[in-house]
Amino acid sequence: MFELALARDNFTFAAAHFLVGVKDGRERIHGHNYVPSIRISADEVGANGVLVDFGDLKAVIREETSALNHRLLLPARNPDLQVVRGRQSISFRFADEAFLLPLRDVVLIDAGNMSCELLASFLCKRLARRISQELRVRGRLTVELAESVGQSASYSVSLDYPLARQSSGDLDEPRRLAGSSSVATDDSRHLITALHLAQESSKEGGSPFGAVIVRSGEVVARGRNSVRGGLLTDHAEIVAIRAMGRPLSDQVGESTLYSSCEPCMMCLFSVYYAGIRRIVYGSPIETAIAYGSGDPQIECATISGAFGLSIEVVGPLHADQAEEVFAVHKKANSRL
């Protein structure tokens, strides 16, 4: 049996984490300088007498550990964490605590918790896939991960091509309050109605935003942005909510709001207090900002997750058509 061992200073990565399910519910967020080392064992070496090229192997390890460096490592499959990944940010909740971070500062790990043992397993599976498929090595890989001097965990997996593909350690999509990416025909139809309202508003000198509220498949309220001729709070969503009136108690949560653009924070909380628990939108908020909107660039799904609103957010849908509404408006108007 041949065995190869590799440990280098430039494999070290600094990352933050916390454990869930311990005394007081969770640990405080804290960090470690993780030091990985690997061993590969095999019955045979190649025709050139080499098990694997050290240079190629080191490059793979550095790429994988660099992706974890200076990040918060967050378990994607912990039932006590509510995780919502937006386009540029990520929010998560634990009990009554809410967190909001830039997406680039977080790595979602396919694990139920963020222990040293499970992180060693995650890294080992990631490396096993690449070593077996890219470097064509068969045998067994062991990754030992030290989080402090004299304190480490290890995981071992076969460098077998089929097994490596099944156990790749790829990041799972986190559990989402934001809903699925599948789009129903009804969603498409009702959103187009909201886009038509946005077009009408623009043609009549208003801002290009429209919204409809649907309950049991029927449109129960419509709204167009009325800020220029009314109150500063007269966004299309709020106008539609006002037109809807107060729903019966057994209808709360059964309505969906369709908006030509991703709602701002004011509209999102208005949706929540109106008892609506589903939103479908056309343009993402960053598109509106690109065309001159002054709204903060914070996504609905992120806000919903951070504040525990439990609103399902679907979108962007028909984003090209929705952006065209802005583009046509912009040609004839200096501002939204």
C-alpha positions as CSV (number, residue, x, y, z in Angstrom):
1,M,0.0,0.0,0.0
2,F,1.4,3.4,-1.0
3,E,0.6,6.5,1.1
4,L,1.1,10.1,0.3
5,A,0.8,12.9,2.9
6,L,0.6,16.6,2.2
7,A,0.4,19.6,4.6
8,R,1.3,23.1,3.7
9,D,1.0,26.5,5.4
10,N,-0.8,27.9,2.4
11,F,-3.6,25.4,2.8
12,T,-4.7,27.2,6.0
13,F,-7.9,29.1,5.9
14,A,-9.5,31.5,8.5
15,A,-13.3,31.1,8.8
16,A,-16.0,31.9,11.3
17,H,-18.8,29.6,12.4
18,F,-21.1,28.7,15.3
19,L,-22.7,25.4,16.5
20,V,-26.4,25.1,17.0
21,G,-28.0,22.8,19.6
22,V,-25.5,23.5,22.4
23,K,-26.1,25.1,25.8
24,D,-27.9,28.4,25.4
25,G,-29.1,27.3,22.0
26,R,-26.1,28.3,19.9
27,E,-22.5,29.3,20.3
28,R,-21.4,32.8,19.7
29,I,-20.0,33.4,16.2
30,H,-16.3,32.9,16.5
31,G,-13.4,31.9,14.2
32,H,-10.6,29.4,13.7
33,N,-7.5,29.2,11.7
34,Y,-8.2,25.8,10.1
35,V,-5.2,23.7,9.1
36,P,-6.0,20.9,6.7
37,S,-3.7,18.0,5.9
38,I,-4.4,15.1,3.5
39,R,-3.3,11.5,3.0
40,I,-3.9,9.5,-0.1
41,S,-3.4,5.7,0.0
42,A,-3.5,3.4,-3.1
43,D,-2.4,-0.1,-4.0
44,E,-0.6,1.1,-7.2
45,V,1.3,4.0,-8.6
46,G,1.3,5.2,-12.2
47,A,3.6,4.0,-14.9
48,N,5.9,6.8,-14.1
49,G,6.2,5.7,-10.4
50,V,4.1,8.6,-9.2
51,L,0.8,8.4,-7.3
52,V,-0.2,12.0,-8.2
53,D,1.6,15.1,-9.3
54,F,2.3,17.2,-6.1
55,G,1.9,20.5,-8.0
56,D,-1.5,19.6,-9.4
57,L,-2.7,18.3,-6.0
58,K,-1.6,21.4,-4.2
59,A,-3.3,23.6,-6.7
60,V,-6.6,21.7,-6.1
61,I,-6.3,21.9,-2.4
62,R,-5.5,25.6,-2.4
63,E,-8.5,26.4,-4.6
64,E,-10.9,24.6,-2.3
65,T,-9.6,26.1,0.9
66,S,-9.3,29.6,-0.6
67,A,-13.1,29.4,-1.3
68,L,-13.6,29.1,2.5
69,N,-11.1,31.7,3.6
70,H,-12.4,34.8,5.4
71,R,-16.0,33.6,5.3
72,L,-18.8,32.7,7.7
73,L,-19.5,29.0,7.2
74,L,-23.2,28.4,7.6
75,P,-24.9,24.9,7.6
76,A,-27.6,24.7,5.0
77,R,-29.5,21.8,6.4
78,N,-30.0,22.7,10.1
79,P,-33.7,22.6,10.9
80,D,-33.3,25.3,13.5
81,L,-31.9,27.8,11.0
82,Q,-34.2,29.6,8.6
83,V,-31.9,30.6,5.7
84,V,-32.8,32.7,2.7
85,R,-30.3,33.4,0.0
86,G,-31.0,36.4,-2.1
87,R,-29.1,37.6,-5.2
88,Q,-26.6,39.7,-3.3
89,S,-27.3,39.0,0.4
90,I,-28.2,36.2,2.7
91,S,-30.3,36.3,5.8
92,F,-30.8,33.7,8.5
93,R,-32.7,33.4,11.7
94,F,-32.2,31.4,14.9
95,A,-34.9,31.5,17.5
96,D,-35.6,35.3,17.9
97,E,-32.3,36.4,16.4
98,A,-32.0,37.7,12.8
99,F,-28.8,38.1,10.8
100,L,-28.3,39.8,7.4
101,L,-24.9,39.6,5.6
102,P,-23.5,40.1,2.1
103,L,-23.7,36.9,0.1
104,R,-20.0,37.0,-0.8
105,D,-19.1,36.8,2.9
106,V,-21.0,33.5,3.5
107,V,-20.4,30.0,2.4
108,L,-23.4,27.6,2.7
109,I,-22.2,24.2,3.7
110,D,-24.1,21.0,2.9
111,A,-24.3,19.9,6.5
112,G,-26.7,19.9,9.5
113,N,-24.3,21.8,11.7
114,M,-20.9,23.5,11.5
115,S,-18.7,21.2,13.7
116,C,-15.1,20.5,12.9
117,E,-16.1,16.9,12.1
118,L,-18.7,17.9,9.5
119,L,-16.5,20.5,8.0
120,A,-13.8,17.9,7.6
121,S,-16.3,15.7,5.9
122,F,-17.5,18.5,3.5
123,L,-13.9,19.4,2.5
124,C,-12.9,15.7,2.0
125,K,-15.9,15.1,-0.3
126,R,-15.1,18.2,-2.3
127,L,-11.5,17.2,-2.7
128,A,-12.4,13.6,-3.4
129,R,-14.5,14.6,-6.4
130,R,-11.8,16.7,-7.9
131,I,-8.9,14.4,-7.2
132,S,-10.6,11.4,-8.6
133,Q,-12.1,13.1,-11.7
134,E,-9.5,15.7,-12.6
135,L,-6.3,14.1,-11.4
136,R,-7.5,10.5,-12.1
137,V,-6.4,9.1,-8.8
138,R,-7.9,5.9,-7.3
139,G,-7.4,4.8,-3.7
140,R,-8.6,6.5,-0.5
141,L,-8.4,10.1,0.7
142,T,-8.3,11.2,4.3
143,V,-8.6,14.8,5.3
144,E,-7.6,15.9,8.8
145,L,-8.7,19.3,9.8
146,A,-7.2,21.0,12.9
147,E,-9.1,24.0,14.4
148,S,-6.5,24.6,17.1
149,V,-3.2,23.0,18.2
150,G,-3.9,19.4,19.3
151,Q,-7.6,19.6,18.3
152,S,-8.7,18.1,15.0
153,A,-11.2,15.9,13.2
154,S,-10.7,13.7,10.2
155,Y,-12.8,12.1,7.5
156,S,-12.0,9.4,4.9
157,V,-13.6,8.5,1.6
158,S,-12.9,6.3,-1.3
159,L,-11.4,7.9,-4.5
160,D,-13.8,6.0,-6.6
161,Y,-15.2,7.9,-9.6
162,P,-18.9,7.0,-9.2
163,L,-18.8,7.4,-5.4
164,A,-17.0,10.7,-5.7
165,R,-19.7,12.0,-8.0
166,Q,-22.4,11.0,-5.6
167,S,-20.6,12.4,-2.6
168,S,-19.3,15.6,-4.1
169,G,-20.1,17.7,-1.1
170,D,-21.6,20.4,-3.4
171,L,-23.5,23.1,-1.6
172,D,-27.2,22.4,-1.3
173,E,-29.7,25.1,-1.9
174,P,-30.7,26.3,1.6
175,R,-34.2,26.0,2.8
176,R,-36.0,29.0,1.3
177,L,-38.9,31.2,2.4
178,A,-38.5,32.6,-1.1
179,G,-40.4,29.8,-2.8
180,S,-39.5,27.7,-5.8
181,S,-38.2,28.9,-9.1
182,S,-41.0,27.1,-11.1
183,V,-43.5,29.4,-12.6
184,A,-47.2,28.5,-13.0
185,T,-49.2,29.7,-15.9
186,D,-51.5,31.7,-13.6
187,D,-48.5,33.5,-12.2
188,S,-47.4,34.5,-15.7
189,R,-50.9,35.7,-16.7
190,H,-51.4,37.8,-13.6
191,L,-48.0,39.3,-13.7
192,I,-48.5,40.4,-17.3
193,T,-51.6,42.2,-16.0
194,A,-49.5,44.1,-13.5
195,L,-47.1,45.0,-16.3
196,H,-49.9,46.4,-18.4
197,L,-51.0,48.5,-15.5
198,A,-47.4,49.8,-15.3
199,Q,-47.5,50.7,-19.0
200,E,-50.8,52.5,-18.6
201,S,-49.4,54.5,-15.6
202,S,-46.4,55.5,-17.7
203,K,-48.5,56.6,-20.7
204,E,-50.7,58.7,-18.5
205,G,-47.8,60.6,-17.0
206,G,-47.3,58.5,-13.9
207,S,-44.4,56.2,-12.7
208,P,-44.2,52.8,-14.5
209,F,-45.3,50.5,-11.7
210,G,-48.4,48.3,-11.5
211,A,-49.8,45.7,-9.1
212,V,-52.7,43.3,-8.8
213,I,-54.0,41.2,-5.9
214,V,-55.4,37.8,-6.7
215,R,-57.5,35.6,-4.5
216,S,-58.8,32.1,-5.5
217,G,-57.7,32.8,-9.0
218,E,-59.6,36.1,-9.4
219,V,-58.2,39.6,-9.4
220,V,-59.7,41.4,-6.4
221,A,-57.7,44.7,-6.6
222,R,-55.5,46.7,-9.0
223,G,-53.1,49.5,-8.3
224,R,-50.9,51.9,-10.2
225,N,-48.2,54.1,-8.8
226,S,-49.9,57.4,-7.8
227,V,-47.0,59.2,-6.1
228,R,-46.9,62.1,-8.6
229,G,-50.5,63.0,-8.1
230,G,-51.1,61.8,-4.6
231,L,-49.2,60.8,-1.5
232,L,-45.5,59.8,-1.5
233,T,-46.6,56.5,-0.1
234,D,-48.9,55.7,-3.0
235,H,-46.8,53.0,-4.5
236,A,-48.7,50.6,-6.8
237,E,-48.7,47.8,-4.2
238,I,-50.2,50.0,-1.5
239,V,-52.8,51.4,-3.8
240,A,-53.9,47.8,-4.6
241,I,-53.9,46.9,-0.9
242,R,-56.1,49.9,-0.2
243,A,-58.5,48.9,-3.0
244,M,-58.6,45.3,-1.7
245,G,-60.0,46.4,1.6
246,R,-59.8,44.2,4.7
247,P,-60.0,40.4,3.8
248,L,-62.1,38.0,5.8
249,S,-60.3,36.2,8.5
250,D,-60.4,32.9,6.6
251,Q,-58.9,34.5,3.5
252,V,-55.8,35.8,5.2
253,G,-52.8,34.2,3.6
254,E,-54.8,33.0,0.5
255,S,-54.0,36.1,-1.6
256,T,-51.0,36.7,-3.9
257,L,-49.7,40.2,-4.9
258,Y,-48.3,40.5,-8.4
259,S,-46.1,43.5,-8.9
260,S,-44.3,44.8,-12.0
261,C,-41.2,45.4,-9.9
262,E,-39.8,43.9,-6.7
263,P,-41.6,45.7,-3.9
264,C,-39.6,48.1,-1.7
265,M,-39.4,47.6,2.1
266,M,-42.4,49.9,2.8
267,C,-44.6,47.8,0.4
268,L,-43.3,44.5,1.7
269,F,-44.3,45.3,5.2
270,S,-47.7,46.6,4.0
271,V,-48.2,43.3,2.2
272,Y,-47.4,41.5,5.5
273,Y,-49.9,43.5,7.5
274,A,-52.5,43.1,4.8
275,G,-52.4,39.3,5.4
276,I,-50.9,38.5,2.0
277,R,-48.3,35.8,2.2
278,R,-47.1,35.5,-1.4
279,I,-45.5,37.9,-3.8
280,V,-44.6,37.5,-7.5
281,Y,-42.7,40.3,-9.2
282,G,-41.2,41.2,-12.6
283,S,-38.1,43.4,-12.4
284,P,-35.6,42.9,-9.6
285,I,-35.0,45.9,-7.4
286,E,-31.6,46.6,-8.9
287,T,-33.2,47.1,-12.3
288,A,-35.4,49.8,-10.9
289,I,-32.4,51.4,-9.3
290,A,-30.5,51.3,-12.6
291,Y,-33.3,53.3,-14.2
292,G,-33.4,55.9,-11.4
293,S,-35.3,54.6,-8.4
294,G,-34.1,55.8,-5.1
295,D,-35.2,52.7,-3.1
296,P,-32.6,50.8,-1.1
297,Q,-31.2,47.8,-2.9
298,I,-32.4,45.1,-0.5
299,E,-34.3,42.1,-1.8
300,C,-37.7,41.0,-0.6
301,A,-36.7,37.5,0.1
302,T,-33.8,38.7,2.3
303,I,-36.0,41.1,4.3
304,S,-38.7,38.4,4.7
305,G,-36.2,36.0,6.0
306,A,-34.4,38.4,8.3
307,F,-37.7,39.6,10.0
308,G,-39.4,36.2,9.9
309,L,-42.3,37.4,7.8
310,S,-42.7,34.0,6.1
311,I,-43.8,35.6,2.8
312,E,-43.2,33.5,-0.2
313,V,-41.3,35.6,-2.8
314,V,-41.2,34.4,-6.4
315,G,-39.2,36.3,-9.0
316,P,-37.9,37.8,-11.2
317,L,-40.5,36.7,-13.7
318,H,-40.7,38.1,-17.2
319,A,-37.8,40.3,-16.3
320,D,-37.0,41.3,-19.9
321,Q,-40.6,42.5,-20.5
322,A,-40.6,44.2,-17.1
323,E,-37.4,46.0,-17.9
324,E,-38.7,47.1,-21.3
325,V,-41.5,49.0,-19.4
326,F,-38.8,51.0,-17.6
327,A,-36.8,51.5,-20.8
328,V,-39.8,52.9,-22.7
329,H,-40.7,55.1,-19.8
330,K,-37.1,56.4,-19.5
331,K,-37.0,57.5,-23.2
332,A,-39.9,59.9,-22.5
333,N,-39.3,60.9,-18.9
334,S,-36.3,62.1,-16.9
335,R,-37.1,60.1,-13.9
336,L,-39.2,57.2,-12.6
